[in-house]
């Protein structure tokens, strides 16, 4: 079980959770928010955090 880190896109307000490792890559500029979004956009928790009704 990992403790998710919440990353928020400053431009759109979208939120995504990721691992500490992914958060470090994001902070260093290796990952963009959209990279994280593509990985996690179908995750139930991410959808709920963003006000999307999961299908």
N, CA and C atoms as an extended XYZ file, in Angstrom:
165
Properties=species:S:1:pos:R:3:atomname:S:1:resname:S:1:resid:I:1 pbc="F F F"
N         0.859       -1.193        0.000 N   UNK     1
C         0.000        0.000        0.000 CA  UNK     1
C         0.892        1.240        0.000 C   UNK     1
N         0.685        2.123       -0.932 N   UNK     2
C         1.488        3.343       -0.953 CA  UNK     2
C         0.634        4.535       -0.563 C   UNK     2
N         1.287        5.534       -0.036 N   UNK     3
C         0.589        6.770        0.299 CA  UNK     3
C         0.583        7.647       -0.935 C   UNK     3
N        -0.597        7.902       -1.494 N   UNK     4
C        -0.619        8.707       -2.713 CA  UNK     4
C        -0.293       10.175       -2.443 C   UNK     4
N         0.423       10.753       -3.364 N   UNK     5
C         0.723       12.185       -3.345 CA  UNK     5
C        -0.294       12.827       -4.284 C   UNK     5
N        -0.911       13.915       -3.858 N   UNK     6
C        -1.876       14.608       -4.712 CA  UNK     6
C        -1.154       15.730       -5.456 C   UNK     6
N        -1.259       15.701       -6.776 N   UNK     7
C        -0.667       16.745       -7.616 CA  UNK     7
C        -1.819       17.503       -8.274 C   UNK     7
N        -1.782       18.829       -8.218 N   UNK     8
C        -2.824       19.660       -8.807 CA  UNK     8
C        -2.249       20.450       -9.973 C   UNK     8
N        -2.972       20.442      -11.072 N   UNK     9
C        -2.576       21.243      -12.232 CA  UNK     9
C        -2.976       22.693      -11.958 C   UNK     9
N        -1.994       23.576      -11.899 N   UNK    10
C        -2.278       24.985      -11.574 CA  UNK    10
C        -3.177       25.653      -12.610 C   UNK    10
N        -3.088       25.221      -13.867 N   UNK    11
C        -3.861       25.869      -14.929 CA  UNK    11
C        -5.326       25.451      -14.931 C   UNK    11
N        -5.581       24.148      -14.720 N   UNK    12
C        -6.957       23.654      -14.855 CA  UNK    12
C        -7.606       23.278      -13.532 C   UNK    12
N        -6.794       23.133      -12.479 N   UNK    13
C        -7.335       22.728      -11.186 CA  UNK    13
C        -7.579       21.227      -11.078 C   UNK    13
N        -7.269       20.474      -12.140 N   UNK    14
C        -7.436       19.027      -12.073 CA  UNK    14
C        -6.469       18.452      -11.050 C   UNK    14
N        -6.899       17.374      -10.408 N   UNK    15
C        -6.061       16.722       -9.419 CA  UNK    15
C        -5.797       15.295       -9.843 C   UNK    15
N        -4.618       14.808       -9.466 N   UNK    16
C        -4.276       13.425       -9.758 CA  UNK    16
C        -3.447       12.930       -8.577 C   UNK    16
N        -3.542       11.643       -8.276 N   UNK    17
C        -2.651       11.109       -7.244 CA  UNK    17
C        -1.597       10.267       -7.923 C   UNK    17
N        -0.423       10.208       -7.315 N   UNK    18
C         0.660        9.435       -7.892 CA  UNK    18
C         1.575        8.966       -6.770 C   UNK    18
N         2.568        8.196       -7.118 N   UNK    19
C         3.528        7.730       -6.124 CA  UNK    19
C         4.546        8.833       -5.845 C   UNK    19
N         5.294        8.664       -4.765 N   UNK    20
C         6.341        9.627       -4.424 CA  UNK    20
C         7.348        9.722       -5.575 C   UNK    20
N         7.671        8.585       -6.167 N   UNK    21
C         8.621        8.546       -7.281 CA  UNK    21
C         8.115        9.385       -8.456 C   UNK    21
N         6.852        9.200       -8.812 N   UNK    22
C         6.274        9.975       -9.919 CA  UNK    22
C         6.204       11.464       -9.574 C   UNK    22
N         5.898       11.769       -8.317 N   UNK    23
C         5.836       13.171       -7.886 CA  UNK    23
C         7.203       13.834       -8.014 C   UNK    23
N         8.264       13.094       -7.692 N   UNK    24
C         9.623       13.642       -7.838 CA  UNK    24
C         9.943       13.894       -9.312 C   UNK    24
N         9.535       12.970      -10.189 N   UNK    25
C         9.750       13.165      -11.627 CA  UNK    25
C         8.980       14.384      -12.130 C   UNK    25
N         7.779       14.583      -11.581 N   UNK    26
C         6.959       15.749      -11.952 CA  UNK    26
C         7.655       17.037      -11.502 C   UNK    26
N         8.123       17.041      -10.253 N   UNK    27
C         8.787       18.236       -9.715 CA  UNK    27
C        10.055       18.582      -10.496 C   UNK    27
N        10.761       17.546      -10.931 N   UNK    28
C        12.016       17.786      -11.653 CA  UNK    28
C        11.771       18.158      -13.112 C   UNK    28
N        10.502       18.092      -13.548 N   UNK    29
C        10.183       18.474      -14.915 CA  UNK    29
C        10.239       17.323      -15.910 C   UNK    29
N        10.531       16.120      -15.417 N   UNK    30
C        10.597       14.967      -16.321 CA  UNK    30
C         9.195       14.562      -16.773 C   UNK    30
N         8.229       14.631      -15.848 N   UNK    31
C         6.823       14.362      -16.171 CA  UNK    31
C         6.075       15.680      -16.205 C   UNK    31
N         5.138       15.809      -17.121 N   UNK    32
C         4.218       16.947      -17.081 CA  UNK    32
C         2.948       16.480      -16.368 C   UNK    32
N         2.063       17.425      -16.038 N   UNK    33
C         0.804       17.028      -15.417 CA  UNK    33
C         0.030       16.106      -16.358 C   UNK    33
N         0.070       16.409      -17.653 N   UNK    34
C        -0.672       15.582      -18.613 CA  UNK    34
C        -0.155       14.149      -18.667 C   UNK    34
N         1.153       13.958      -18.430 N   UNK    35
C         1.687       12.597      -18.354 CA  UNK    35
C         1.028       11.840      -17.210 C   UNK    35
N         0.953       12.493      -16.048 N   UNK    36
C         0.322       11.856      -14.889 CA  UNK    36
C        -1.166       11.637      -15.148 C   UNK    36
N        -1.803       12.609      -15.782 N   UNK    37
C        -3.230       12.510      -16.079 CA  UNK    37
C        -3.499       11.304      -16.985 C   UNK    37
N        -2.660       11.105      -17.994 N   UNK    38
C        -2.842        9.967      -18.900 CA  UNK    38
C        -2.722        8.637      -18.161 C   UNK    38
N        -1.832        8.585      -17.176 N   UNK    39
C        -1.650        7.345      -16.409 CA  UNK    39
C        -2.867        7.068      -15.528 C   UNK    39
N        -3.388        8.102      -14.873 N   UNK    40
C        -4.375        7.905      -13.804 CA  UNK    40
C        -5.788        8.369      -14.114 C   UNK    40
N        -6.033        8.911      -15.304 N   UNK    41
C        -7.348        9.518      -15.576 CA  UNK    41
C        -8.501        8.528      -15.460 C   UNK    41
N        -8.248        7.250      -15.649 N   UNK    42
C        -9.323        6.254      -15.555 CA  UNK    42
C        -9.463        5.671      -14.145 C   UNK    42
N        -8.637        6.156      -13.218 N   UNK    43
C        -8.697        5.675      -11.837 CA  UNK    43
C        -9.947        6.238      -11.153 C   UNK    43
N       -10.677        5.380      -10.479 N   UNK    44
C       -11.939        5.751       -9.819 CA  UNK    44
C       -11.742        6.943       -8.877 C   UNK    44
N       -10.707        6.894       -8.040 N   UNK    45
C       -10.466        7.963       -7.059 CA  UNK    45
C       -10.147        9.278       -7.743 C   UNK    45
N        -9.353        9.227       -8.811 N   UNK    46
C        -8.992       10.450       -9.538 CA  UNK    46
C       -10.240       11.062      -10.163 C   UNK    46
N       -11.096       10.227      -10.711 N   UNK    47
C       -12.330       10.729      -11.318 CA  UNK    47
C       -13.196       11.420      -10.259 C   UNK    47
N       -13.316       10.804       -9.082 N   UNK    48
C       -14.119       11.412       -8.020 CA  UNK    48
C       -13.509       12.733       -7.547 C   UNK    48
N       -12.180       12.791       -7.442 N   UNK    49
C       -11.517       14.032       -7.001 CA  UNK    49
C       -11.784       15.172       -7.970 C   UNK    49
N       -11.989       14.837       -9.244 N   UNK    50
C       -12.182       15.854      -10.270 CA  UNK    50
C       -13.652       16.075      -10.628 C   UNK    50
N       -14.552       15.496       -9.835 N   UNK    51
C       -15.971       15.707      -10.055 CA  UNK    51
C       -16.506       14.991      -11.272 C   UNK    51
N       -15.776       13.971      -11.739 N   UNK    52
C       -16.229       13.179      -12.877 CA  UNK    52
C       -17.003       11.989      -12.329 C   UNK    52
N       -18.153       11.721      -12.881 N   UNK    53
C       -18.916       10.543      -12.460 CA  UNK    53
C       -18.340        9.337      -13.175 C   UNK    53
N       -17.736        8.407      -12.423 N   UNK    54
C       -17.157        7.233      -13.075 CA  UNK    54
C       -18.205        6.451      -13.858 C   UNK    54
N       -17.828        5.970      -14.999 N   UNK    55
C       -18.743        5.227      -15.868 CA  UNK    55
C       -19.137        3.907      -15.231 C   UNK    55
